[in-house]
Amino acid sequence: MDLIYLLDLIGTFVFAISGIRIASRTNMDVFGASVVGFVTAIGGGTVRDLLLDSHPITWMADMTYPLVILAAVPFTFLMGKRLNNYSKTIFIFDTIGIALFTIIGMEKALSFGLNPFMAGMMGMISAVVGGVTRDVLCREVPLIFRKEIYATACLAGAVIFYLGLELSFPENLNYLITTAVIITIRTVSIKWNLSLPKMKKV
């Protein structure tokens, strides 16, 4: 199995867990929490494919993705609060997930002939739309709009990835550098409680 594909599946699994965990805090039933987990995991890629008019949608063409998400449902409920003990591990895989979704989204957009700026936007959409949809369904202001440097990290990673393409970096090295940049930005922003300036009331 290709390493990028395997890590993409792990990222999908972790995204689904994050959706299910947040949904469980809003007193949703198992079905509702499962739907939120599913949307969190595949929302960004679905929107990207629709905007690119790419068919079939990625997760519809590969049943491994829905199966991985379905596996996340019993896993999350069986683990329960014990998942808190693995918060750092989940954070790392979540960040690897958004890095890979950014890269995959950008590569796909470039293959469709989009310019680098729009390709970067497609990469960011791949990474963050699932989380935005999750928060909206759970009646919360999306996390990326109020707290963490999240989407900004994806955009920074997209710039680094494109520079790597322009400089003809080896593919795996480019993946590694881009992922490292996104992980570093997110880690530093959380450790030092950094965020973008808040909008003043007008």
BELQUIJO-V625905 format. One record per backbone hydrogen bond with DSSP energy under -1.0 kcal/mol. CO is the residue of the C=O (numbers start at 1). NH is the residue of the N-H. Records with the same first field share a line. If there is no record, write none. Layout:
# BELQUIJO-V625905
CO = NH / NH
This chain:
# BELQUIJO-V625905
2 = 6
3 = 7
4 = 8
5 = 9
6 = 10
7 = 11
8 = 12
9 = 13
10 = 14
11 = 15
12 = 16
13 = 17
14 = 18
15 = 19
16 = 20
17 = 21
18 = 22
19 = 23
20 = 24
23 = 26 / 28
24 = 27
29 = 33
30 = 34
31 = 35
32 = 36
33 = 37
34 = 38
35 = 39
36 = 40
37 = 41
38 = 42
39 = 43
42 = 46
43 = 47
44 = 48
45 = 49
46 = 50
47 = 51
48 = 52
49 = 54
57 = 60 / 61
62 = 65
63 = 67
64 = 68
65 = 69
66 = 70
67 = 71
68 = 72
71 = 75
72 = 76
73 = 77
74 = 78
75 = 79
76 = 80
79 = 82
80 = 83
81 = 84
82 = 85
83 = 86
84 = 87
86 = 90
87 = 91
88 = 92
89 = 93
90 = 94
91 = 95
92 = 96
93 = 97
94 = 98
95 = 99
96 = 100
97 = 101
98 = 102
99 = 103
100 = 104
101 = 105
102 = 106
103 = 107
104 = 108
105 = 109
106 = 110
107 = 111
109 = 114
110 = 113
115 = 119
116 = 120
117 = 121
118 = 122
119 = 123
120 = 124
121 = 125
122 = 126
123 = 127
124 = 128
125 = 129
128 = 132
129 = 133
130 = 134
131 = 135
132 = 136
133 = 137
134 = 138
135 = 140
136 = 139
142 = 145
143 = 146 / 147
148 = 150
150 = 154
151 = 155
152 = 156
153 = 157
154 = 158
155 = 159
156 = 160
157 = 161
158 = 162
159 = 163
160 = 164
161 = 165
162 = 166
163 = 167
164 = 169
165 = 168
170 = 174
171 = 175
172 = 176
173 = 177
174 = 178
175 = 179
176 = 180
177 = 181
178 = 182
179 = 183
180 = 184
181 = 185
182 = 186
183 = 187
184 = 188
185 = 189
186 = 190
187 = 191
188 = 192
189 = 194
